Amino acid sequence: MNLLHSKSLPTRSWSPLIVTQAVPRLSQLMTMEDYLTYDDGTDTRYELENGALIEMPTESTINALIARFLLFELAKYFPIQRIASKDTEIEVSGSRATCRLPDLLVHSEESYAALAGEKQSVLRHGMPAPSLIIEVVSPGKTNRDRDYRYKHTEYAARGVAEYWIIDPDEQRITLCLWVDGQYEDTLYEGDLSLKSTIIPDFNLSTAQILAFGQA
């Protein structure tokens, strides 16, 4: 009589399969498409700089007040729908994908029309440039380099007609006027009134604008 011997099989441990949505890590370089679909579930504001996700610092009270008062001033000269306050981004040129979130942006009629029907308020390459971008400089070398060096080059290459760099620490404003593909810079201090080609009737001085931050 033959006996059948059972042979025990090795057991294999298992764990449930969990499917997660792939989210780019901050250490990875991103494309514009990655950036435009990225959502970390917070209200943190970012810019994309040469493929790297850069967290924007929380604005100081002084910077926030200056930007807010300038928004009201700009509304005297432009329809409010053409003025963007940290809610319209602009794709610019870099060694890799780069997208900026200006403190204030005034649309040209063409750039405003280009966003009609778009799901996101992002001026992509190929869309018309805005008329004016304003950045209020935050403290620190990194922030100063970004506004004075990198954005100066990027906005000029993008064809933005005027770029204002408002510097509360240095108590000055640099008005960059687009001429033949590059910016010609004029420095304003004290009681000198800004001379803008975009807003010919604008008559506020540097001291008046910077005083907004002390209100």
Beta strands, then each sheet from edge to edge (+ up, - down):
strand 1: 46-49
strand 2: 52-55
strand 3: 83-84
strand 4: 89-92
strand 5: 98-100
strand 6: 104-106
strand 7: 122-123
strand 8: 132-136
strand 9: 162-167
strand 10: 172-179
strand 11: 182-189
sheet 1: 1+ 2-
sheet 2: 3+ 6- 8+ 9+ 10- 11+
sheet 3: 5+ 4- 7-
end
